[in-house]
Amino acid sequence: MRTVFTLKSDIFLWTNDKEGLLYNCATFNSLKFVLTPSIEEMCNYLNNIDNLYSISYDDNEIDAPLSKFISDLLSQGFGVLNNDGDNITSFPPVLNLQNNWEGVIKDNAQSTSRILNYLSVLTIFLGGYNSNNDKLYLQTEYPIPGGDFFDFQMLADFLKRITSTYVKDIRFVISDLVNYPNINNILSLIASFGHKVSLFIKYDELSNPTVRTIIKNSNIFIVVLYHSTCPRNIYTDCEIINHRFLLDNENDYSIFAEFIKEAGISNYNFVPVYNGNNQDFIINNLFLTQEELLQSRLTKRHVFMHQAVNVFSFGHLFVLPSGKVYSDLTKKAIGSINDTFHSLILAEQNANYSWRRTRRANGCEGCLFVDICPSPTKLEDIMGTHCICTDHRN
């Protein structure tokens, strides 16, 4: 009698030229294995969607490596056996292709509303004098270098167009707040968006009581940025919702951790940043091993997201004081604030600088872990690397 082996529907199966990987999104178990000719043939058959994750075989027809492989899959809960002819089917986890970008473009009748729903985060760099030449703004919310100011009327006209609920998060980044033209009018305009808005400002500026008074009167939530400085005080006269500590090295972490403990800060996060000379620090603290990737406990939805979009940047646009709009600040501008949001989103989706940039489009196509690995980041572009897997790099 022939037997049918069926992979469970929560299992992802990936192969390359030499190896294969099974990942169970329900139990988070995984199995990495070497491909023999017979095992490779079985995997190719199972990955054919028409076969519904099942293969029929006779014990006398399979070799020892394949027999042991099937036994291992059964004992570890990746599949089940049933008799040939039994009505047992399993559907491989396949991304819904009806939701891809090409489908949205073809759907002209609904494309406008659907496209606008993609936009969820705006980061607006208001500028202001900043003598620091660090280009940290390319990696995270941080004041841009230079002395450009966002024209008030230009900003007001732009913000008036944000009338829908699709933008959930609006982040304003500013420096030199005391000398900023029309600052009270700008903050009043910003505050009109309520809980959607947060204002990012460097810790050094908060030492000025005038700055704290202006911010307090604006009723805007504040995110305080710490970098390469030893904080001494925590200012309670501002509505601070988060403390963001930018780390260049391990020593910075120790200093900031001590300050957090002494000040009793609970709402904070650490953001490692690349300064051009701390590659080892970044690799040791951000890059991952294959074992760590398999321990990330990804659900089926998470794997699908990795296949389709960049989970770090999807829906995010950046605006500079010049009025230029970017989906990735390390790439070309996709337009200006004079363009409609609809056209800006179309421009990004067609250029694919950021939102749909996945590991498969980042030079990792042949890697077994391509759909488990986190989405590509701007940090990798700045460092000149496309791989965050330490095992692969070695």
N, C-alpha and C positions, 0 to 999 in steps of 0.2 A: 504494500500500500504506500502511496506517495504521501509525503508530509508537507504541510505549508508553514513556512516561517513568516511571521508578520511583525514588523517593527511597530512599536506603539506610536500614536500620533503626536505625542509630546517630544519625540526624539528628532534631533537634527543630525544629519549624516553628511560629513564633508570628507572629501578625499583630494589628494594631489598625486603626484607621480609615484611617491614612495610610501605614503602613510595615509591613515584615515583617522577620523575623530567622530565619536558619538557623544552627544550632549543631551541629557534629559532635563527639559525645562520644568518638569513637575517635581522631580526629586533633587535636581542639580548634580546628579551623578554624571561622570564622564568616563570615556574609555578611549585611549589613544592606542592604535595598533599598526602593525606593519602590513603592507599589502603584499600578498602572494598572488600569483595569477588567478587562482580560484576565488580568493577573497575579493579581489578587485572586480572580477566578473559579477559576483553576487552584489557588491555595492553599487555597481553601475546599473544593474537590473532594478535594485530597490529604489534608486534615485530617479528612475523613469516614472513620471507621475502616472502614466497609464497603468502601471502595475500595482498601484494602491499599496505600496510599501510591503508587498508580499512576494514570496518566491516559493515555487513548488519544487521538491527534490525527492530523490530516493536515496536512502542511506548507502546503497551500493554504488551510487553515482558520484559521491563526493569524496575528496581526498582527506587525509588526516588533518592538515592545517585548517581546512574549512569546517570540518566536523568539530574541532576544538573551539573554533571561533564562534560557531552557533551555540555551542554549549556555554561558552562564557557570556554571550549575550543573554541567554535565558537565565542563567544563575544570577546575573546582575540586574535583571528586571528591564532590559531594553526591548524585549520582544516576547512573543508567545507562539506556541505551536498549535496547529489544528489539523484535522484531517482534510485531505484534498476534497473539495466539493462543499465543505461547510461554508455557510454564508457569513464570513467574518472579514470585514474590510477595515482598513486604516488609511486615513488621508494624511499624506506628508504635509508638514508645515510649510506652506507656500504663501508668500506675500500676495495680498490682493492686488492684482495688476490693474484693476479698475480704478484704483485710487492714485495712479501714478500721474506725473506731471503732464505727459502727453494727452492723457484722457481729459484733464482739466482744460487744456488749450482747445481741444476739439469741441468741448461743450460750451459753445459761444453764448447760449442763452443764460447760463448760470455762472459763467466764468468770473464775472466781476465780483459778485458777492463771495464766491468761494475763494478767490485769490486774496481778497482783503482779509479774510479770516486767517490767512497764513501769518500776517504781521501781528506780533504780540509784544515786542520789546523795542523801544527807541532809546538810544544813548545819544544825548546832545551835548557836545563839548562847547560850553559857553566861552571858553578862552579866558583871557585875563593875563596880565604880565606874569611870566614864570621864567626865572633865570635858569632853572634846572634844565639841562639838555637831554635828560633821560627820556627815552621813547617808550616808557612804560605804558603809555596809553594804547600802544599797539597790542598789549597783552591783557590789559584789564582797565577798568575805569580809573583814570588818573589824569590830572591836568596836562594838557598838551604844552610843549615848550614854545616860547615866543611871547608875543604881546598882542595878539589879535583879539578883538572883541566882537561878539555876535551883535549885529545891528538889531536894536530893539524892535523896530517896525517890521523888519524882515522876519524876526523870530515870532512876533505876534501874528503875522499873516500866516506863517507856517503852522503854528499851533492851533489856529482857528479851524484848520482843516481836519483836526483830530476830533471828530464829532461822534465817532462810533465806539462801541464797546470792544472792538477787536484788539485795540492796544491796551494791554493789561498792565504794562510796566514802563514808566517814562523816567529815565535817569539823566540828571543834569550834572555835569562836571564843571567846576569853576575854580579859579584861582584869583588872587588879588581882589577879593570881594570888596574891600573898603574903597578902592579906586575905580570900581567898575561903573561905567556910565549907566544911568537909569536903573541902578540896582534895585531900588524899592519897587519900581514899576515892574521890573522883570520878575522879582520874587512874588509879587502879587499875582502876576499872570500865571506863574508856575503853580502857585498855591491853589488856583481855581480848579485844578485837576484832582484835588483831594488826595485820597489814599494811593492813587496810581503813582504819585511822584516821590522821588527821593533826590536829595542834593548831596553830591560827593565833594568833600573838601578835605584838604590836608590838615593833619593835626597841628602843624606849626602855625597855621592861620588862626586856629581857635584860641591861641594864647593872647590874642588881641581882644580885649573886652568889647570893643566896638563891633567886631565881627560877630561875637556871640549875641550881642543885643539885636543886631540886624536880623540874625537868623531866628532868634527867639520870637521876635515880632512878626515874622513871616508865617509861623505855624507850619513849617515844612519839615518833614522827616529828614534827618541827617545821617549820612554814612561817613564816618571819619576814616581817613587814610593815613596809615603809618608806614614810613619807609626810611631806613637808614637814620633813624633818630631814636634817642632814648626818652620815651615819654615820662613825665614827672607827675602830671595831674590828670584827673578825669573831670571834665566839665559837665556839671549836672544842670546848668541853666539853658541847655539846648535839648531838643527832642531827638536824641540820638537813638537810632534803631539798630545800628550795627557798627562794629569796629572792625575794620579790615586791615590786617597786618601783612604787608608785602615782605617776603623773605628772600634775601640774597644768599644766606649762609646759615649754618647751624647756630652760630653765636647770636645772630638776630633772633632766632627762635627762643633761645634761652632768656634773652633780655625781655622780649615781649611776653613770654609765658609768665615770668616773674611779675611783670606789671599787671597782667590780667588777674593773677592770683591776689596781689595786694589791693587792687582796685575793686575786686569783686565783680568783674565784668562777666556777664553770662552770654551776651549776644555778640559773638565775634566769629571771624573765620580767618584762616591763614591762606595766603596766596603766594606760592613760590614763583619767583620771577627770574628771568634770564638777563644777566647784565653784560654778557659777552665774554666773561671770564670764569663763570661758575658752572660749567657744563657737568662736572662730577656731582655737584650738589643737586642739580636738576635730575640727573639720571638716577641717583641714589634715592631720591624722595618722590619722584613722579613716575618714572618708568617701571614697567611691570615684568614679572617672569610669567612663563606659560602657566605655571601652577597657580599663581595669583589670579590670572585671568579666569581660570576654571573655578576659582573659589568666589567669583563675583555674583553668583546666584541670580543669573539672568532669567527672566521669564520669557515665554514665547514672544510676547509683545515687545520686550526690550531687544531681542534678536532681530525682529522685523524692523524695528526703528533703526538699528545699526545698518541694515541692508538698504534702507530707503533714504534716510536723511542724516544730517549731522546734528546730533542731539545737543551739542553745545551752542550752535549758532543758528539753528533754524528759526526763522521768524524775527531775527534781530537785525536792525539797521542802525547805522552810525552817521551822525551829522556833525560836520566841522564848522567853525565860525565863518569860513568862506562860503558856506551854503552848499558845499558838495556833500553828496550822500554816498555811503559805502555799505556793502554787506560784509566786507573784510577790509580792514584798514591797511593790510599789506598788499592789497590788489588795487586795480584801477577803480575810480568812482563809477557808480552805475547811473548817476544822474545828479540832479540838484533839487533843492527844496521848491523850486518852481515847477517841478514835475508832479504829477498826481501819484498818490501811493500805489495806485493800480499799475501805472507804467514803471515805477521803481521796482515793484515786485516782479513784474514781467522781465525787466532787465536783468535782475539777479538770477531768476530761474533760467533764463536763456544763456547767460554767461556761466552760470554754475560756479561762481567763485567760492561759495561758502555753504549755502543752505542744504544742498544735496550732495555735498562732497563727503564721500564715504571712504572707508579703507580700501575698497575695491578700486576706487578711482585715485588712490594715493600710492600706488606701487606695491600693494600687498595682495594682489589677486591670487597668487598661488599659495598663500599661507592658510593652514587649516584653521587658524584662529581669527580669520578676517572678519567674521560676523560677531565674534565675542569681544574682540578688542574695542576699547572706547573709540569714538569718532576722532578724526584728526583735529588738531588744535592749531591756533595761530602761533603758539610757542614753538611748535615743530618747524614751521616755516622760518621763524626768526633764527632758530638754531641751525637750520639747513639740514634737517633730517626728516625722514618720513616714517620712521619706525620707533615705537616706544617699547618694544619687547626686548628685554635685556638678553634673553636666550638667543634670539635671532641675530641681534647685533654682535654677540660674541662669536 
